[in-house]
Amino acid sequence: MDELPWTRPSSCANANNCPEVAVAGDAVFVRSSLRPDAIAQLTPDEWRDLVSAIRAGEFDA
């Protein structure tokens, strides 16, 4: 896989355990900074659904 343009939330700028996202073409890639080799690939629709669910608190304990 080519080098992806990874970004992370500004609140995680100096932290070690952060989500990282890269958008390339018609795919959105997601990984943890703790496990940079474990990359999930999502479609833009899947990414929007995931972000919407997070914002709605669907994963809150």
C-alpha positions in Angstrom: 0.0 0.0 0.0 1.3 3.4 -0.9 2.0 6.0 1.8 -1.3 7.4 2.9 -1.9 11.0 4.1 -2.7 10.1 7.8 -4.4 12.7 10.0 -5.4 12.6 13.6 -7.6 14.8 15.8 -6.0 17.9 17.0 -6.7 16.9 20.6 -4.4 13.9 20.0 -1.5 15.9 18.5 1.0 14.7 21.1 -0.7 11.5 22.4 0.2 7.9 21.8 -3.2 6.3 21.5 -5.2 8.1 18.8 -7.3 7.2 15.8 -5.8 8.1 12.5 -7.7 8.6 9.2 -6.6 8.8 5.6 -8.8 9.5 2.6 -7.5 8.3 -0.7 -9.6 8.1 -3.8 -12.9 6.3 -3.1 -11.7 4.8 0.2 -11.3 5.9 3.8 -8.6 4.2 5.9 -8.7 4.0 9.7 -6.1 2.8 12.1 -4.9 3.2 15.7 -1.6 4.9 16.3 -0.9 2.0 18.7 -1.3 -0.5 15.8 -0.4 1.3 12.6 -0.2 -1.9 10.6 -3.8 -2.8 11.4 -5.8 -0.7 8.8 -9.5 -0.9 8.1 -10.7 0.2 4.7 -14.2 1.8 4.5 -16.3 3.2 1.7 -17.3 6.9 2.1 -20.8 5.8 3.0 -19.5 3.4 5.6 -17.3 6.2 7.0 -20.3 8.6 7.2 -22.4 5.9 8.9 -19.6 5.2 11.5 -19.1 8.9 12.3 -22.8 9.5 12.6 -23.1 6.5 15.0 -20.2 7.8 17.1 -21.8 11.3 17.3 -25.1 9.8 18.2 -23.5 7.9 21.1 -24.3 4.4 19.7 -21.0 3.1 21.1 -21.1 4.7 24.5 -21.1 2.2 27.4 
